[in-house]
């Protein structure tokens, strides 16, 4: 059955129990000041929040001592019970302006008879219009008037069952004082471990070293664009190493390299290094260099263990790289319609195969390979010839090398890997060095700053055979210090001392 909500009882005056209206500051019946602070309620919960039994009630306070009978001098100014006003003829302000014990109407002192202790005031309301007197809790000079008792109106008790005056909120007054500082709980080791894993997996900005790198490649703290994965690459594979860098002028790295080791049929090792340079004027040069270097490396590592001669294996590897780059041009006809003037992806290639007594190089384009002996008293050599306009001018005897490479057409290549190449002409050569040394395989981003073999040997550290990665870093740093106008890629491959010396194959 539905029930109407019960209307709460109106508040009453704590002095005369007359009903009060909302917003009253004084009782309309007795004039009691309703702004007086009521006495603190004796609040004891029946059930604490932690489930422990309620505390035992505090023992009642001892009753205040009964004041001694007043002396004639002290009884000079008794008050009328329930009025709070001085008695007539006791020297009040309206009876001559004298203090207690003063004269009456005639000014002469009137002897007061000894009065019995006053009886307790009756529990009845005072006459209408007379302000109530505050009851005295204790006698003596330091006694304070106690606040009037608060009587709860029927039905005004809160949900907790604790009764109190109407209009008084159910605030707990017996709560312990809160400390200024709270003891921190020890962190959960599982949460700390998970946070460490997340922090380790998060990529930190290379510029400010503080911000997290967003998915779009920018720092959330300073907004710095982060380098791409191919902007700077380093790889050390056994006794050889390679380093590739974007340079200082290009917006991306269009070079790529591949390193690998294979075992010949006789069990001797063979070191493979491939370096490719994407043609910037072509479409997707970075994809072309990556596809070519990967295809050539895999072809060599597959052919050498089967007994294929290293020079023949190099030729087949260049052909395989050409096919991989040509495949990038197989685009839908719609793509050609939107970009009909774009060239097919293209790149250059240079590679080396180093065995116990044989050095083989192969190339297409203007990337180069250098030979630098460990004994720097011997002469270094360049092992490749460029497929470029300058090289053709020198070979035809029309210009000397200095004049040809000073021309603005010097680096225009005449051979490359790509679907629009005139004709694929892989170049290969084999050598049998009679002393240990280092093979430097690089793009024009490096040899533009160390063109002659003597210049390359001067830049290459003396301990290149023992520290190939350090040496590759030094060569790349040399190009960057020189201006870094192009992508820079170099592979350093040591050549071991042969069992017996021999000349060129």
C-alpha positions as CSV (number, residue, x, y, z in Angstrom):
1,X,0.0,0.0,0.0
2,X,1.3,3.4,-0.9
3,X,1.8,5.9,1.9
4,X,2.2,9.6,1.8
5,X,5.4,11.0,3.2
6,X,5.1,12.1,6.8
7,X,5.6,15.8,7.4
8,X,8.3,16.7,9.7
9,X,7.3,18.4,13.0
10,X,7.8,22.1,13.3
11,X,10.8,23.2,15.5
12,X,10.0,24.5,18.9
13,X,11.6,27.1,21.2
14,X,14.1,25.5,23.5
15,X,12.9,27.7,26.3
16,X,9.1,27.7,26.2
17,X,8.5,24.9,23.6
18,X,6.3,27.2,21.5
19,X,6.3,26.4,17.8
20,X,8.7,28.5,15.7
21,X,8.5,29.7,12.1
22,X,11.3,29.2,9.6
23,X,13.8,32.1,9.7
24,X,12.9,33.2,13.3
25,X,15.8,34.7,15.2
26,X,13.9,35.2,18.5
27,X,10.9,33.3,20.0
28,X,7.7,35.1,19.4
29,X,6.3,33.9,22.8
30,X,9.2,34.4,25.2
31,X,11.7,36.4,23.2
32,X,14.5,33.7,23.5
33,X,17.5,34.4,21.4
34,X,17.5,31.5,18.9
35,X,21.1,32.3,17.7
36,X,22.5,31.0,21.0
37,X,24.8,28.0,20.5
38,X,23.0,24.9,21.8
39,X,24.8,22.5,24.0
40,X,26.7,19.8,22.2
41,X,24.6,16.7,22.0
42,X,25.9,13.6,23.8
43,X,26.3,11.5,20.5
44,X,27.2,7.9,20.9
45,X,26.7,5.7,17.9
46,X,25.0,2.4,18.5
47,X,27.3,0.7,15.9
48,X,30.7,1.8,14.8
49,X,31.7,1.5,11.1
50,X,34.4,-1.0,11.7
51,X,32.1,-3.5,13.3
52,X,33.6,-3.3,16.8
53,X,31.2,-3.1,19.8
54,X,30.2,0.4,20.9
55,X,32.3,1.9,23.6
56,X,31.1,1.9,27.2
57,X,29.2,5.1,28.1
58,X,31.2,7.6,30.0
59,X,30.4,7.8,33.8
60,X,28.1,10.7,34.7
61,X,29.7,13.9,35.8
62,X,29.5,14.6,39.5
63,X,26.7,16.9,40.6
64,X,27.8,20.5,41.2
65,X,28.0,21.5,44.9
66,X,25.1,23.2,46.4
67,X,26.0,26.9,47.1
68,X,26.3,27.9,50.8
69,X,23.6,30.2,52.3
70,X,24.2,33.7,51.3
71,X,25.5,36.2,54.0
72,X,23.7,39.5,54.6
73,X,26.3,41.3,52.5
74,X,26.2,38.8,49.7
75,X,22.4,38.7,49.8
76,X,22.1,42.3,49.1
77,X,21.1,41.8,45.4
78,X,19.1,38.7,45.0
79,X,17.5,38.2,41.6
80,X,13.9,37.4,41.0
81,X,13.6,33.8,40.1
82,X,13.0,33.4,36.4
83,X,13.4,37.0,35.4
84,X,17.1,37.7,35.4
85,X,16.5,41.3,36.7
86,X,17.7,42.8,40.0
87,X,15.1,42.9,42.8
88,X,13.4,46.1,43.6
89,X,15.1,48.3,46.1
90,X,18.5,46.6,45.9
91,X,20.5,49.5,44.4
92,X,19.9,48.7,40.7
93,X,20.3,51.2,38.0
94,X,16.7,52.3,38.4
95,X,17.0,52.7,42.3
96,X,19.6,55.4,42.8
97,X,22.3,54.1,40.5
98,X,24.2,52.4,43.3
99,X,25.8,48.9,43.3
100,X,24.9,45.9,45.4
101,X,24.4,47.0,49.0
102,X,23.5,50.5,48.0
103,X,20.7,52.6,49.4
104,X,17.1,52.4,48.6
105,X,14.7,55.2,47.7
106,X,15.9,57.4,50.6
107,X,19.6,56.6,50.2
108,X,20.0,55.1,53.6
109,X,21.2,51.5,53.9
110,X,18.5,49.0,54.6
111,X,19.4,46.0,56.6
112,X,18.5,42.8,54.8
113,X,17.3,39.8,56.7
114,X,19.1,36.5,56.2
115,X,17.3,34.6,53.5
116,X,17.0,30.9,53.1
117,X,18.5,29.3,50.0
118,X,16.3,30.0,47.0
119,X,14.3,27.1,45.8
120,X,14.7,25.7,42.3
121,X,12.7,27.6,39.8
122,X,9.5,25.9,38.7
123,X,9.6,24.1,35.3
124,X,7.0,26.4,34.0
125,X,7.2,29.0,31.3
126,X,7.9,32.5,32.5
127,X,5.3,35.2,32.0
128,X,4.9,36.3,28.4
129,X,7.2,39.2,27.4
130,X,9.8,38.4,30.1
131,X,13.2,37.1,28.8
132,X,14.2,33.9,30.5
133,X,17.2,33.8,32.8
134,X,20.1,31.5,31.9
135,X,20.4,28.8,34.5
136,X,23.6,28.8,36.6
137,X,25.5,25.5,36.5
138,X,28.0,26.2,39.2
139,X,28.8,28.9,41.7
140,X,32.0,30.9,41.9
141,X,33.6,33.6,39.9
142,X,34.8,31.3,37.1
143,X,31.5,29.6,36.5
144,X,30.0,30.0,33.1
145,X,26.3,29.9,32.3
146,X,25.3,26.6,30.8
147,X,23.5,26.5,27.5
148,X,19.8,25.7,27.7
149,X,18.9,22.1,27.2
150,X,17.7,21.2,23.8
151,X,14.6,19.1,23.5
152,X,14.1,17.0,20.3
153,X,10.8,17.4,18.6
154,X,8.9,14.2,18.0
155,X,9.8,12.6,14.8
156,X,12.9,14.8,14.3
157,X,15.4,12.0,15.1
158,X,17.8,11.1,12.2
159,X,18.1,7.8,10.4
160,X,20.8,6.7,12.8
161,X,18.4,6.7,15.7
162,X,20.3,9.5,17.6
163,X,18.0,12.1,18.8
164,X,18.8,15.8,18.6
165,X,17.3,19.2,18.3
166,X,15.5,20.1,15.1
167,X,17.7,22.0,12.7
168,X,21.0,20.5,14.1
169,X,22.8,18.3,11.5
170,X,24.0,14.9,12.4
171,X,27.7,15.9,12.6
172,X,29.9,13.7,14.8
173,X,31.6,15.6,17.5
174,X,33.4,12.7,19.0
175,X,35.7,11.9,16.0
176,X,39.4,11.9,16.7
177,X,41.6,14.6,15.4
178,X,43.0,13.9,11.9
179,X,46.7,13.9,11.5
180,X,48.5,16.5,9.5
181,X,50.3,13.8,7.4
182,X,49.2,10.4,6.4
183,X,51.5,7.5,6.0
184,X,51.9,6.4,2.4
185,X,51.2,2.8,1.6
186,X,54.1,0.8,0.1
187,X,53.7,0.4,-3.7
188,X,52.6,-2.9,-5.1
189,X,55.7,-4.5,-6.6
190,X,53.5,-5.9,-9.4
191,X,52.3,-2.4,-10.4
192,X,55.9,-1.1,-10.2
193,X,57.1,-3.9,-12.5
194,X,54.3,-3.2,-15.0
195,X,55.2,0.5,-15.0
196,X,58.8,-0.3,-15.6
197,X,57.9,-2.5,-18.6
198,X,55.7,0.3,-20.1
199,X,58.5,2.9,-19.5
200,X,61.0,0.7,-21.2
201,X,58.8,0.1,-24.2
202,X,58.0,3.8,-24.5
203,X,60.2,5.6,-27.0
204,X,61.8,8.7,-25.5
205,X,62.5,11.9,-27.6
206,X,66.0,12.2,-28.9
207,X,65.9,16.0,-28.5
208,X,64.6,16.7,-25.0
209,X,65.2,13.2,-23.6
210,X,62.0,13.6,-21.5
211,X,58.9,13.5,-23.7
212,X,57.2,10.4,-25.0
213,X,57.1,9.9,-28.8
214,X,53.6,9.8,-30.2
215,X,52.5,7.3,-32.9
216,X,52.9,10.0,-35.6
217,X,56.6,10.3,-34.8
218,X,56.6,13.6,-32.8
219,X,57.5,14.3,-29.2
220,X,54.6,15.1,-27.0
221,X,56.8,17.4,-24.8
222,X,58.7,19.5,-27.3
223,X,57.1,18.6,-30.6
224,X,60.4,17.6,-32.2
225,X,60.1,15.2,-35.2
226,X,61.8,11.9,-34.4
227,X,64.3,10.3,-36.8
228,X,62.9,7.5,-38.8
229,X,64.2,4.0,-38.4
230,X,66.3,4.3,-41.5
231,X,67.7,7.8,-40.8
232,X,70.6,6.2,-39.0
233,X,71.4,2.5,-39.2
234,X,74.4,0.5,-37.8
235,X,75.1,-3.2,-38.0
236,X,78.1,-5.3,-37.0
237,X,78.3,-8.8,-38.3
238,X,81.3,-10.7,-37.2
239,X,84.5,-9.1,-38.5
240,X,82.6,-6.5,-40.7
241,X,80.2,-3.6,-40.1
242,X,78.1,-1.0,-41.9
243,X,76.7,2.4,-41.1
244,X,74.1,4.4,-43.0
245,X,73.0,8.0,-42.2
246,X,70.4,10.3,-43.7
247,X,72.9,13.2,-43.9
248,X,72.2,16.9,-43.2
249,X,70.3,18.0,-46.3
250,X,67.9,15.1,-47.3
251,X,64.6,14.6,-45.6
252,X,64.9,10.8,-45.6
253,X,67.6,8.1,-46.1
254,X,67.3,6.6,-49.6
255,X,70.4,4.3,-49.0
256,X,70.3,0.7,-47.9
257,X,72.9,-2.0,-47.1
258,X,73.0,-5.8,-46.5
259,X,75.6,-7.9,-44.7
260,X,75.9,-11.6,-44.5
261,X,78.2,-14.6,-43.9
262,X,78.2,-17.9,-45.7
263,X,80.3,-21.1,-45.7
264,X,81.9,-22.3,-48.9
265,X,81.8,-26.0,-49.8
266,X,85.3,-26.4,-48.3
267,X,84.1,-24.9,-45.0
268,X,86.0,-21.6,-45.3
269,X,84.0,-18.4,-44.6
270,X,82.8,-15.8,-47.1
271,X,81.8,-12.3,-46.2
272,X,79.1,-10.5,-48.2
273,X,78.5,-6.7,-48.2
274,X,75.9,-4.9,-50.4
275,X,75.4,-1.1,-50.6
276,X,72.6,0.5,-52.6
277,X,71.9,4.2,-53.3
278,X,68.3,5.2,-54.4
279,X,68.0,7.6,-57.3
280,X,66.4,10.7,-55.9
281,X,64.8,11.8,-59.2
282,X,62.9,8.4,-59.4
283,X,59.8,7.3,-57.6
284,X,60.2,5.5,-54.2
285,X,64.0,5.5,-54.2
286,X,64.2,4.2,-50.7
287,X,62.1,1.2,-51.6
288,X,64.3,0.5,-54.6
289,X,67.5,0.5,-52.6
290,X,66.0,-1.7,-49.9
291,X,64.6,-4.2,-52.4
292,X,67.9,-4.4,-54.3
293,X,70.2,-4.8,-51.3
294,X,67.9,-7.6,-49.8
295,X,67.7,-9.5,-53.1
296,X,71.4,-9.3,-53.8
297,X,72.4,-10.4,-50.3
298,X,70.0,-13.4,-50.4
299,X,71.1,-14.5,-53.8
300,X,74.8,-14.5,-52.7
301,X,74.1,-16.3,-49.5
302,X,72.2,-19.0,-51.4
303,X,74.7,-19.4,-54.3
304,X,78.1,-19.5,-52.4
305,X,77.4,-22.6,-50.3
306,X,76.5,-24.5,-53.4
307,X,80.0,-24.0,-54.9
308,X,79.2,-21.2,-57.4
309,X,82.2,-19.1,-58.1
310,X,82.0,-15.8,-56.2
311,X,82.3,-13.7,-59.3
312,X,79.5,-15.6,-61.0
313,X,77.5,-15.5,-57.9
314,X,78.0,-11.7,-57.8
315,X,76.7,-11.4,-61.4
316,X,73.6,-13.4,-60.6
317,X,73.0,-11.4,-57.5
318,X,73.0,-8.1,-59.5
319,X,70.5,-9.6,-61.9
320,X,68.3,-10.7,-59.0
321,X,68.5,-7.2,-57.5
322,X,67.4,-5.7,-60.9
323,X,64.4,-8.0,-61.0
324,X,63.4,-6.9,-57.5
325,X,63.5,-3.2,-58.4
326,X,61.7,-3.8,-61.6
327,X,58.9,-5.4,-59.7
328,X,58.3,-2.2,-57.8
329,X,57.2,-0.6,-61.1
330,X,54.3,-3.0,-61.6
331,X,51.6,-0.7,-60.4
332,X,47.9,-0.6,-61.3
333,X,47.0,1.4,-64.4
334,X,45.1,3.8,-62.3
335,X,48.3,4.8,-60.4
336,X,50.0,5.6,-63.7
337,X,47.0,7.7,-64.8
338,X,47.3,9.9,-61.6
339,X,51.1,10.3,-62.0
340,X,52.0,9.7,-65.6
341,X,55.3,11.6,-65.4
342,X,56.9,9.8,-62.6
343,X,59.9,7.6,-63.2
344,X,60.1,4.0,-62.2
345,X,61.9,3.2,-58.9
346,X,65.7,3.0,-59.4
347,X,68.9,2.7,-57.5
348,X,72.6,1.9,-57.8
349,X,74.4,-1.1,-56.4
350,X,77.9,-2.1,-55.3
351,X,78.9,-5.2,-53.5
352,X,81.9,-7.3,-52.4
353,X,82.6,-11.0,-51.6
354,X,85.6,-11.7,-49.4
355,X,87.0,-15.2,-49.0
356,X,90.2,-16.5,-47.7
357,X,92.2,-15.6,-50.8
358,X,89.8,-13.9,-53.2
359,X,88.2,-10.5,-53.3
360,X,85.2,-10.0,-55.7
361,X,83.4,-6.8,-56.4
362,X,80.4,-6.0,-58.6
363,X,78.5,-2.8,-59.3
364,X,76.0,-0.8,-61.4
365,X,76.0,2.9,-61.2
366,X,78.4,5.3,-59.3
367,X,78.7,3.6,-55.9
368,X,82.3,2.5,-55.3
369,X,84.6,0.0,-53.6
370,X,88.1,0.9,-52.4
371,X,91.0,-1.3,-51.3
372,X,93.1,0.0,-48.4
373,X,96.0,-2.2,-47.3
374,X,96.7,-2.7,-43.6
375,X,100.3,-1.5,-44.2
376,X,99.7,2.1,-45.1
377,X,103.1,2.2,-46.8
378,X,101.5,0.3,-49.7
379,X,99.3,2.1,-52.2
380,X,95.5,2.0,-51.9
381,X,93.3,1.5,-55.0
382,X,89.9,2.1,-56.3
383,X,88.3,-1.2,-57.4
384,X,85.3,0.1,-59.5
385,X,84.6,2.5,-62.4
386,X,81.5,4.7,-62.3
387,X,78.6,4.5,-64.7
388,X,78.5,8.3,-65.0
389,X,78.8,11.1,-67.4
390,X,82.2,12.1,-66.0
391,X,83.6,8.6,-66.3
392,X,82.5,8.4,-69.9
393,X,84.2,11.7,-70.7
394,X,87.5,10.5,-69.1
395,X,87.3,7.1,-70.8
396,X,86.7,8.7,-74.2
397,X,89.7,11.1,-73.6
398,X,87.6,14.2,-74.0
399,X,88.4,15.5,-70.5
400,X,90.7,14.7,-67.7
401,X,89.4,13.6,-64.4
402,X,89.6,17.0,-62.7
403,X,87.7,18.7,-65.5
404,X,85.1,16.0,-65.8
405,X,84.2,16.0,-62.2
406,X,84.1,19.8,-62.0
407,X,81.3,19.8,-64.5
408,X,77.7,20.0,-63.2
409,X,76.9,16.9,-65.2
410,X,79.5,14.8,-63.6
411,X,77.2,12.8,-61.3
412,X,74.6,12.1,-63.9
413,X,74.6,8.3,-63.9
414,X,74.5,6.2,-67.1
415,X,73.7,2.9,-65.5
416,X,71.3,1.9,-62.8
417,X,68.8,-0.8,-61.6
418,X,65.2,-0.1,-62.6
419,X,62.4,-0.8,-65.1
420,X,63.4,2.2,-67.2
421,X,67.1,1.5,-67.4
422,X,68.5,1.4,-71.0
423,X,70.2,-2.0,-70.6
424,X,71.4,-3.9,-67.6
425,X,75.2,-4.3,-67.7
426,X,76.5,-5.7,-64.4
427,X,80.2,-5.1,-63.8
428,X,82.2,-7.6,-61.8
429,X,85.9,-8.0,-61.0
430,X,88.0,-10.3,-58.9
431,X,91.3,-9.7,-57.1
432,X,93.8,-11.7,-55.1
433,X,95.5,-9.4,-52.7
434,X,98.9,-10.5,-51.4
435,X,98.5,-8.8,-48.0
436,X,95.8,-8.0,-45.4
437,X,93.7,-4.9,-45.8
438,X,90.2,-3.5,-45.8
439,X,87.6,-3.2,-48.5
440,X,85.5,0.0,-48.2
441,X,82.1,-0.3,-50.0
442,X,80.3,3.1,-50.1
443,X,77.9,5.4,-51.9
444,X,78.8,8.7,-53.4
445,X,77.6,10.4,-50.2
446,X,81.0,9.4,-48.8
447,X,83.4,9.4,-51.7
448,X,82.3,12.9,-52.6
449,X,84.4,13.9,-49.6
450,X,87.2,11.4,-50.1
451,X,87.3,10.8,-53.9
452,X,90.8,9.6,-54.5
453,X,92.0,6.3,-53.0
454,X,94.7,8.1,-51.1
455,X,92.1,10.4,-49.5
456,X,90.0,7.4,-48.4
457,X,93.0,5.7,-46.9
458,X,93.9,8.8,-45.0
459,X,90.4,9.1,-43.5
460,X,90.1,5.3,-42.6
461,X,91.5,4.6,-39.1
462,X,94.6,2.5,-38.8
463,X,92.9,-0.2,-36.8
464,X,90.0,-0.7,-39.3
465,X,90.7,-4.5,-39.5
466,X,90.2,-4.9,-35.7
467,X,87.4,-2.2,-35.3
468,X,85.2,-2.2,-38.4
469,X,82.2,-0.6,-36.8
470,X,84.3,2.2,-35.3
471,X,85.9,2.8,-38.7
472,X,82.6,2.9,-40.5
473,X,81.4,5.5,-38.0
474,X,84.5,7.6,-38.6
475,X,84.0,7.6,-42.3
476,X,80.3,8.6,-42.0
477,X,81.3,11.4,-39.6
478,X,83.9,12.6,-42.1
479,X,81.1,13.0,-44.7
480,X,78.8,14.8,-42.2
481,X,81.6,17.1,-41.1
482,X,82.2,17.9,-44.8
483,X,78.6,19.1,-45.3
484,X,76.5,15.9,-45.5
485,X,74.8,16.9,-48.7
486,X,73.7,13.4,-49.5
487,X,72.8,10.2,-47.7
488,X,76.0,8.4,-46.5
489,X,76.4,4.6,-46.4
490,X,79.6,2.6,-46.0
491,X,80.5,-1.0,-45.2
492,X,84.0,-2.0,-43.9
493,X,85.1,-5.5,-44.7
494,X,88.5,-6.8,-43.5
495,X,90.5,-9.0,-45.9
496,X,92.5,-11.7,-44.1
497,X,96.1,-12.5,-44.8
498,X,96.2,-15.2,-47.5
499,X,98.1,-18.4,-47.2
500,X,100.2,-17.5,-50.3
501,X,100.4,-14.3,-52.1
502,X,99.0,-13.9,-55.7
503,X,98.2,-11.1,-58.1
504,X,95.0,-10.1,-59.7
505,X,92.8,-12.9,-61.0
